[in-house]
Amino acid sequence: MKTYELSYIISSEVTSEEASTKENEIISAIQSKEGIILKQLNPVAKTLAFPVGKRASGFFGVLEFQIEAEKLLEVKEFVAKDKKIVRHILLIKEPIRIRKARRVKPGTVAEAEPKLESVFETKTDAKPESETAEETEKEKEKVDLKDIDQQLDEILG
């Protein structure tokens, strides 16, 4: 048996007691067709987002049930023929799939964690050779930029 969800709006012209009796009629129709009620939300008076059948409000209710697919058609016809039910929708509830956790590449978590060694390093005045070599290259680039500026001034005159 599949699980279905029936959402319906009962006309606002009826009272709340009549709306609950209408819900009981729908439940008894489902149970008479050997259906099993799983969840039920009693009809509650709601203001609708847009008018349905020239009505701005109605009693909104939801039923979740299990029933055989052949008998579902009879329940749907019962709800459709009722004049006090303004709107309804019948949905098939898919079972919730439990997804597996995504795989993480090895080493990505370790790289994200800060290393304790780098946090507790002491600063010294002496610079390693690699840093001094990089600085001299940057100074050469700056000199080259000055030469370029002078040449542009000469050309543009």
C-alpha positions, 0 to 999 in steps of 0.5 A: 500500500502506498501512502497518500496525503489529502489536503482539502478546503471546506466552504466557510459557509459551514460551522466548525462542528459541521467541518469536523463532521465532514472530516469524519465522513472522509475518514469513514469513507477511507476506512470503509475502503480498508484504508489506514489513517496515519495522520490527521489535522483537524480542519482549521479556519484560514484566510485564503491567499486568493479567492476560491469559488468566490470565498476568501476563507475556509476550513483547511484540513489534511489527512495522511493515509494508506490505501490500495491504489484501486480503492483510491479512485473511489475515495477521490470521487467521494471527495470530488462529489461533495459540494461543501469541499471547495478544493482538494488535492491528493498527493502520493507521499514518497518514502524518505530516503536516507542519504549516505554521507558524502565522501571527503578527500583524504587530507582536506580535513587535516589541512583545514586544522591549524598546526600547533607548531606555526602558532607557537613559533617565535619570531627572530630578526634574522630572515631566511635566505629564501625571503631575502632572495625574493626581496632582491627580485622585487627591488629589481622589478621596482628599478625596472619600473622606474626605467620604464617610466623614464623611457615613457617620459622621453617618448611622450616628451 
